């Protein structure tokens, strides 16, 4: 529910589109994921493949909590159309004030120049949204989901030892929060959606980095060994839950939000607002790593994203692009 299609696509030099809320049904086993923040979708090597998959998957089922009008024509057909001259606002600044790697900045600036050569109007601009508040809202929702998922797994026979330490910690912190606190965060989603709609009244699309940094190594976000020892003791003794329920760890959530989202501060906006967004593999770092850029469209405008993506794909093909070490082998 925070970029699980766009983030891996950006790391792998692939195309990834997150559809609008309600575009693809999660039924019949589920009504929604993460209160509607999560969307089904695919990662592919080409815009054509994503359009074909979207045509197959689009639709609702009886009982779905979210519904959206179907496309006027198939995405495979509409993607063939010229997107026209688009007005695109862009920014490479982190919405939570964290550092953005020069390669991510270069990716956005280069994409903006490419868009201009294709005839689009590009201007530096961002939605008037409190990025820190959005990050906190996302983390609170995340913290609310984890204890529920752990409880469901345990009801099916899993034991606490089956979960990693950090999963148990997040489940404890999330379980200590009140239903009222969770509801307050859900109410903020409307504010974010209205602010993004005001932005889209001026601009057709928002362009940002998909990631704030190039692809990271496995284990990058793990706590330091000393921190893991402290967390393990607090978890094993039950002190973590006591401290959380007493409200003594409220500041910890803000720190976790900043620390964990510094790598991916751009993707959650589309999830909480339900708008479609895509990661396009237009940039490769000096080290030969892929680094995508993100476009966010108005609600229901997957066709516009696919049309632009196809135009970009034709202008700067990526289908056969491979890392130098693969080519050398």
C-alpha positions in Angstrom: 0.0 0.0 0.0 2.9 2.4 -0.4 4.6 1.7 -3.7 4.9 -2.1 -4.1 4.6 -1.9 -7.9 6.6 1.2 -8.6 9.5 0.7 -6.2 10.6 -2.7 -7.5 10.0 -1.5 -11.1 12.3 1.4 -10.5 15.0 -0.8 -9.0 14.9 -3.3 -11.9 14.7 -1.1 -15.0 11.0 -2.1 -15.5 7.7 -0.4 -16.1 5.2 -0.3 -13.2 1.8 1.2 -13.1 -0.4 1.5 -10.0 -4.0 1.7 -11.1 -6.7 4.0 -9.5 -8.5 2.8 -6.4 -11.2 0.4 -7.5 -9.9 -0.2 -11.0 -9.0 -3.8 -10.3 -11.1 -5.9 -7.9 -9.4 -7.6 -4.9 -12.4 -10.0 -4.7 -13.8 -12.4 -3.9 -11.4 -13.2 -1.1 -10.9 -9.5 -0.1 -12.9 -6.3 -0.3 -9.9 -4.1 -0.1 -6.3 -3.9 1.2 -5.1 -1.2 3.6 -8.5 0.8 3.5 -8.1 1.2 -0.2 -4.5 2.4 -0.2 -3.3 -0.8 -1.9 -4.0 -1.6 -5.6 -3.4 -4.7 -7.7 -1.2 -4.4 -10.8 1.7 -5.8 -12.7 5.4 -5.0 -13.4 6.4 -5.5 -17.0 9.2 -4.9 -19.5 7.0 -2.8 -21.9 4.1 -0.4 -21.8 2.2 -2.7 -24.2 2.3 -5.6 -21.7 1.0 -3.5 -18.9 -1.8 -2.2 -21.0 -2.7 -5.8 -22.0 -2.7 -6.9 -18.4 -4.8 -3.9 -17.3 -7.4 -4.8 -20.0 -7.6 -8.4 -18.6 -7.7 -7.4 -14.9 -9.9 -4.3 -15.0 -13.4 -4.7 -13.5 -15.4 -5.0 -10.3 -17.1 -7.9 -8.6 -20.4 -7.9 -6.6 -19.7 -6.6 -3.1 -16.6 -4.6 -3.9 -16.3 -1.5 -1.6 -14.9 0.6 -4.4 -16.1 1.0 -8.0 -14.8 3.1 -10.8 -16.2 3.7 -14.3 -14.6 1.4 -16.9 -12.4 2.8 -19.7 -14.1 4.0 -22.9 -11.9 1.8 -25.0 -9.3 -0.9 -24.3 -6.0 0.3 -22.8 -4.2 -1.5 -25.6 -6.1 0.8 -28.1 -6.0 4.0 -26.1 -2.2 3.8 -25.5 -1.7 4.1 -29.2 -3.1 7.6 -29.1 -0.9 10.7 -28.9 -1.1 12.2 -25.4 -1.3 15.7 -26.7 0.6 18.6 -25.1 0.6 18.0 -21.4 1.2 20.4 -18.6 3.5 18.7 -16.1 4.6 19.9 -12.7 7.8 18.4 -11.3 10.0 18.3 -8.2 12.9 16.3 -7.0 12.7 17.6 -3.4 11.8 15.1 -0.7 8.3 15.9 0.7 9.6 14.9 4.2 12.8 17.0 4.0 15.2 14.2 3.7 18.2 14.0 1.3 17.7 13.1 -2.3 20.6 11.5 -4.1 22.1 13.5 -7.0 21.3 10.6 -9.4 17.6 10.9 -8.5 17.7 14.6 -9.0 19.4 14.1 -12.3 16.8 11.5 -13.3 13.9 14.0 -12.8 15.8 16.9 -14.5 16.7 14.7 -17.5 13.1 13.5 -17.8 11.8 17.1 -17.6 14.1 18.0 -20.5 13.0 15.0 -22.5 9.4 16.0 -21.9 10.1 19.5 -23.2 11.6 18.1 -26.4 8.5 16.1 -26.9 6.4 19.2 -26.8 5.1 19.2 -23.2 5.0 22.2 -20.9 7.1 21.5 -17.8 7.2 23.6 -14.7 8.7 23.1 -11.2 5.7 22.7 -8.9 4.3 20.5 -6.2 1.0 19.9 -4.5 0.4 21.9 -1.3 0.6 19.0 1.0 2.3 18.5 4.4 4.6 15.7 3.5 5.5 14.9 7.1 1.8 14.6 8.0 1.3 12.3 5.0 4.2 10.2 6.0 2.9 9.9 9.6 -0.5 9.0 8.3 0.9 6.3 6.1 3.0 4.8 9.0 0.1 4.8 11.4 -2.0 2.9 8.8 0.9 0.5 8.3 1.3 0.1 12.1 -2.5 -0.7 12.3 -2.3 -3.3 9.5 0.6 -5.3 10.9 -0.9 -6.4 14.2 -4.1 -7.4 12.4 -2.1 -9.5 9.9 0.0 -11.1 12.7 -3.2 -11.9 14.6 -4.8 -13.5 11.5 -1.6 -15.6 10.9 -1.5 -16.7 14.6 -5.2 -17.7 14.4 -4.2 -20.0 11.5 -1.5 -21.7 13.5 1.6 -19.4 13.3 3.6 -18.7 16.5 5.3 -15.5 17.5 8.7 -17.0 16.8 7.7 -17.4 13.2 7.8 -13.6 12.7 11.0 -11.5 12.4 11.9 -9.3 15.3 11.0 -6.1 13.5 7.6 -7.5 12.5 6.9 -8.3 16.2 8.0 -4.8 17.2 5.8 -3.0 14.7 2.9 -5.3 15.6 3.3 -4.3 19.3 3.6 -0.6 18.6 0.6 -0.7 16.2 -1.5 -2.8 18.6 -1.0 -0.2 21.3 -2.6 2.6 19.3 -6.2 3.4 19.7 -9.0 3.0 17.2 -9.6 6.8 17.5 -6.0 7.5 16.6 -6.3 5.3 13.5 -9.5 7.0 12.5 -7.9 10.4 12.8 -5.3 9.4 10.3 -7.8 8.0 7.9 -9.7 11.3 8.0 -6.6 13.1 6.7 -6.7 11.2 3.5 -9.4 13.5 2.3 -7.2 16.5 2.8 -4.4 14.9 0.8 -6.8 14.0 -2.0 -8.3 17.5 -2.2 -4.9 19.1 -2.3 -3.7 16.8 -5.1 -6.9 17.5 -7.0 -6.2 21.3 -6.7 -2.7 20.6 -8.2 -4.3 18.5 -11.0 -6.6 21.4 -11.8 -3.4 23.2 -13.0 -1.3 20.3 -14.2 -2.1 17.1 -16.0 0.7 15.2 -14.2 3.1 15.3 -11.3 6.7 14.2 -12.0 9.0 13.1 -9.2 11.7 10.5 -8.6 10.3 7.1 -7.8 13.1 6.5 -5.3 15.2 9.1 -3.4 18.3 7.0 -3.8 19.6 4.4 -6.3 18.7 0.7 -5.5 20.0 -0.3 -2.0 21.6 -3.4 -0.7 19.7 -6.0 1.1 19.6 -5.3 4.9 20.1 -1.5 4.4 17.3 -0.6 6.8 18.0 -3.1 9.5 18.7 -1.8 13.0 22.3 -1.8 14.2 23.3 -4.9 16.3 23.0 -2.9 19.5 19.6 -1.7 18.6 18.5 -5.2 17.8 19.6 -6.4 21.2 17.6 -3.7 23.0 14.5 -4.4 20.8 14.8 -8.1 21.5 14.9 -7.5 25.3 12.0 -5.1 25.2 10.0 -7.6 23.0 10.8 -10.6 25.1 10.0 -9.0 28.5 6.8 -7.3 27.3 8.2 -3.8 28.2 7.8 -2.6 24.6 4.0 -3.0 24.9 3.8 -1.4 28.3 5.8 1.6 27.1 3.8 1.9 23.9 0.4 1.8 25.7 1.7 4.4 28.1 2.3 6.7 25.2 6.0 6.9 25.9 7.0 5.8 22.4 4.8 8.2 20.4 7.9 10.0 19.2 9.3 6.7 18.0 6.7 6.5 15.3 7.8 9.8 13.8 11.4 8.7 13.8 10.5 5.5 12.2 8.5 7.4 9.6 11.5 9.6 8.7 14.1 6.8 8.8 12.1 4.2 6.9 10.7 6.5 4.3 13.8 8.5 3.5 14.5 6.0 0.7 10.9 6.1 -0.7 9.2 9.4 0.3 7.5 10.0 -3.0 5.2 7.0 -3.6 2.8 7.0 -0.7 0.9 10.1 -2.0 -0.8 8.1 -4.9 -1.7 5.3 -2.5 -3.5 7.4 0.1 -5.3 9.5 -2.5 -6.2 6.5 -4.7 -4.8 8.1 -7.9 -2.9 6.2 -10.6 0.8 6.5 -10.8 3.6 4.9 -12.8 7.4 4.4 -12.6 9.1 4.7 -16.0 12.7 3.4 -16.4 14.3 6.5 -18.0 17.5 6.8 -16.0 20.6 4.7 -15.3 23.2 5.7 -12.7 26.9 6.1 -13.3 27.3 2.7 -11.6 24.9 1.1 -14.2 21.9 0.8 -11.9 18.4 1.6 -13.1 16.5 4.5 -11.4 12.9 5.2 -12.5 10.9 8.4 -12.4 7.3 8.6 -11.2 4.3 10.3 -12.8 1.0 10.8 -10.9 -2.2 11.4 -12.8 -5.8 12.4 -12.0 -8.1 9.7 -10.6 -9.1 7.4 -13.4 -6.6 8.6 -16.0 -4.6 5.4 -16.5 -5.0 6.0 -20.2 -3.1 9.3 -20.1 -0.3 7.6 -18.2 0.0 4.8 -20.7 -0.1 7.2 -23.7 2.8 9.3 -22.2 4.7 6.1 -21.2 4.5 4.8 -24.8 5.7 8.1 -26.1 8.7 8.0 -23.7 9.3 4.4 -24.5 9.6 5.3 -28.2 11.8 8.3 -27.5 14.1 6.4 -25.1 13.7 2.6 -25.5 14.5 0.6 -22.4 13.3 -2.9 -23.4 16.7 -4.2 -24.3 18.7 -2.2 -21.8 20.9 -4.4 -19.5 23.5 -3.7 -16.9 27.1 -3.6 -18.3 28.1 -6.6 -16.2 25.4 -8.6 -17.9 26.5 -7.5 -21.3 30.1 -8.3 -20.5 29.2 -11.8 -19.5 
